[in-house]
């Protein structure tokens, strides 16, 4: 069982990385802060009695689920706003008014992208995930910790039980292998 101090120390250490991860996902600082706070509360309330070694994986899963919940809520909220927000033209002429033609999505959101762009991005992400899965275990582990979980070299080395030089080597080999594999498939990042 994790003590209160271990739980507090874990949350203090993971806060910055979790915020960055949430900001990258939702692209709004305020929403990212709420997501991280909700994830921390859920971890403390529901899993505070788990061993300290299990906290990182539990927190990561809770954070990802909380981010997905945010997108689900936003989708529902945006649907209702677009359905009921402003059924008339601003100039008062309602003849042949089409709300869908006047609706503009906020720049930088998924709603502003075309379906083709969304599909292409989803395919690219799927290909990247497939190539990451093909990496050797140590390279994949180092790559995910460094670039997806935003851990620094020292933290990654400690988590992997190896030297910082080994982490750098694994990351370098992983990025080169991924770049070559993606380039062969015609993906330029």
C-alpha positions as CSV (number, residue, x, y, z in Angstrom):
1,X,0.0,0.0,0.0
2,X,1.2,3.5,-0.9
3,X,1.5,5.8,2.0
4,X,0.0,9.3,1.8
5,X,3.5,10.7,1.4
6,X,4.3,8.3,-1.5
7,X,1.0,9.2,-3.2
8,X,1.6,13.0,-2.7
9,X,5.2,12.6,-4.0
10,X,4.0,10.7,-7.0
11,X,1.4,13.2,-7.9
12,X,3.8,16.1,-7.5
13,X,6.3,14.4,-9.8
14,X,3.8,13.5,-12.5
15,X,1.9,16.7,-12.5
16,X,4.0,18.6,-15.1
17,X,4.2,15.7,-17.5
18,X,0.5,14.9,-17.2
19,X,-0.3,18.5,-17.9
20,X,1.8,18.5,-21.1
21,X,0.2,15.3,-22.2
22,X,-3.3,16.7,-21.7
23,X,-2.4,20.0,-23.4
24,X,-1.1,18.1,-26.4
25,X,-4.3,16.1,-26.6
26,X,-7.0,18.8,-26.0
27,X,-5.0,22.0,-27.0
28,X,-6.6,24.1,-24.3
29,X,-4.7,24.9,-21.1
30,X,-7.8,25.3,-18.9
31,X,-9.3,22.0,-20.0
32,X,-6.0,20.3,-19.6
33,X,-5.7,21.5,-16.0
34,X,-9.2,20.2,-15.3
35,X,-8.4,16.8,-16.8
36,X,-5.2,16.4,-14.8
37,X,-7.0,17.5,-11.6
38,X,-9.8,15.0,-12.2
39,X,-7.3,12.2,-13.0
40,X,-5.4,12.9,-9.8
41,X,-8.5,12.9,-7.7
42,X,-9.7,9.6,-9.2
43,X,-6.3,8.0,-8.5
44,X,-6.3,9.2,-4.9
45,X,-9.9,8.2,-4.2
46,X,-10.1,4.9,-6.0
47,X,-6.5,3.6,-6.0
48,X,-4.8,5.2,-3.1
49,X,-4.6,1.9,-1.4
50,X,-2.5,0.3,-4.2
51,X,1.3,-0.3,-4.0
52,X,3.4,2.7,-5.0
53,X,4.9,0.7,-7.9
54,X,1.5,0.4,-9.5
55,X,0.6,4.1,-9.3
56,X,2.3,5.2,-12.6
57,X,0.5,2.7,-14.8
58,X,-2.8,3.3,-13.0
59,X,-2.5,7.1,-13.3
60,X,-1.6,6.9,-17.0
61,X,-4.7,4.8,-17.7
62,X,-6.9,7.1,-15.7
63,X,-5.4,10.2,-17.5
64,X,-6.1,8.7,-20.9
65,X,-9.7,7.8,-19.9
66,X,-10.3,11.3,-18.6
67,X,-9.0,12.8,-21.9
68,X,-11.4,10.5,-23.8
69,X,-14.2,11.5,-21.6
70,X,-13.4,15.2,-22.3
71,X,-13.7,14.6,-26.0
72,X,-17.0,12.7,-25.6
73,X,-18.4,15.6,-23.6
74,X,-17.2,18.1,-26.1
75,X,-18.8,16.2,-29.0
76,X,-22.1,16.2,-27.3
77,X,-21.8,19.8,-26.2
78,X,-20.9,20.9,-29.7
79,X,-23.8,19.0,-31.2
80,X,-26.3,20.7,-29.0
81,X,-24.7,24.1,-29.5
82,X,-24.8,23.8,-33.3
83,X,-28.4,22.5,-33.2
84,X,-29.8,25.2,-31.1
85,X,-27.5,28.1,-31.4
86,X,-28.7,30.8,-33.8
87,X,-31.4,29.5,-36.1
88,X,-31.7,32.8,-37.9
89,X,-29.4,34.9,-40.0
90,X,-27.7,37.8,-38.3
91,X,-29.2,40.3,-40.8
92,X,-32.8,39.2,-40.0
93,X,-33.5,37.7,-43.4
94,X,-34.6,34.1,-42.8
95,X,-35.4,33.1,-46.4
96,X,-33.5,30.1,-47.7
97,X,-31.3,30.1,-44.6
98,X,-29.1,27.0,-44.1
99,X,-27.5,26.8,-40.6
100,X,-25.0,24.2,-41.8
101,X,-23.6,26.5,-44.4
102,X,-23.2,29.3,-41.9
103,X,-21.6,27.2,-39.1
104,X,-17.8,27.7,-38.8
105,X,-15.8,25.5,-36.6
106,X,-13.1,27.0,-34.3
107,X,-9.7,27.0,-36.0
108,X,-7.4,24.2,-34.8
109,X,-10.2,21.9,-33.6
110,X,-11.1,18.5,-35.1
111,X,-14.4,20.0,-36.3
112,X,-12.5,22.4,-38.6
113,X,-10.7,19.6,-40.4
114,X,-12.2,18.0,-43.4
115,X,-13.2,14.3,-43.2
116,X,-10.3,13.5,-45.6
117,X,-7.8,15.2,-43.3
118,X,-9.2,13.4,-40.2
119,X,-9.1,10.0,-42.0
120,X,-5.5,10.6,-43.3
121,X,-4.4,11.6,-39.8
122,X,-6.0,8.5,-38.3
123,X,-4.3,6.3,-40.9
124,X,-0.9,7.9,-40.2
125,X,-1.3,7.4,-36.5
126,X,-2.3,3.8,-37.0
127,X,0.8,3.2,-39.2
128,X,3.0,4.9,-36.6
129,X,1.6,2.7,-33.8
130,X,2.2,-0.4,-35.9
131,X,5.8,0.6,-36.5
132,X,6.3,1.4,-32.8
133,X,5.0,-2.1,-32.0
134,X,7.6,-3.6,-34.3
135,X,10.5,-2.0,-32.5
136,X,12.6,-4.2,-30.2
137,X,11.2,-4.1,-26.6
138,X,14.0,-1.9,-25.1
139,X,13.9,0.6,-28.0
140,X,10.1,0.7,-27.8
141,X,10.2,1.2,-24.0
142,X,12.7,4.0,-24.2
143,X,11.0,5.7,-27.1
144,X,7.5,5.7,-25.4
145,X,8.9,6.9,-22.1
146,X,11.0,9.7,-23.6
147,X,8.7,11.0,-26.3
148,X,5.1,9.9,-25.4
149,X,5.3,10.2,-21.6
150,X,7.8,13.1,-21.8
151,X,10.2,11.6,-19.2
152,X,13.7,13.0,-19.2
153,X,16.8,10.8,-19.8
154,X,17.5,10.3,-16.1
155,X,13.9,9.3,-15.3
156,X,13.8,6.9,-18.2
157,X,17.1,5.3,-17.2
158,X,15.9,4.8,-13.7
159,X,12.6,3.3,-14.8
160,X,14.4,1.0,-17.3
161,X,17.2,0.1,-14.9
162,X,20.0,1.1,-17.3
163,X,22.4,3.9,-17.9
164,X,21.5,7.2,-19.4
165,X,23.8,6.4,-22.4
166,X,21.8,3.2,-23.0
167,X,18.5,5.2,-23.0
168,X,20.0,7.7,-25.6
169,X,21.2,4.8,-27.8
170,X,17.8,3.0,-27.6
171,X,16.0,6.3,-28.4
172,X,18.3,7.1,-31.3
173,X,17.9,3.6,-32.8
174,X,14.2,3.7,-32.4
175,X,13.7,7.1,-34.0
176,X,16.0,6.2,-36.9
177,X,14.1,2.9,-37.4
178,X,10.7,4.6,-37.3
179,X,11.8,7.3,-39.7
180,X,13.1,4.8,-42.2
181,X,10.0,2.6,-41.9
182,X,7.6,5.6,-42.3
183,X,9.6,7.0,-45.1
184,X,9.4,3.7,-46.9
185,X,5.6,3.9,-46.6
186,X,5.6,7.4,-48.0
187,X,4.9,9.3,-44.7
188,X,6.8,12.5,-44.1
189,X,6.6,13.9,-40.6
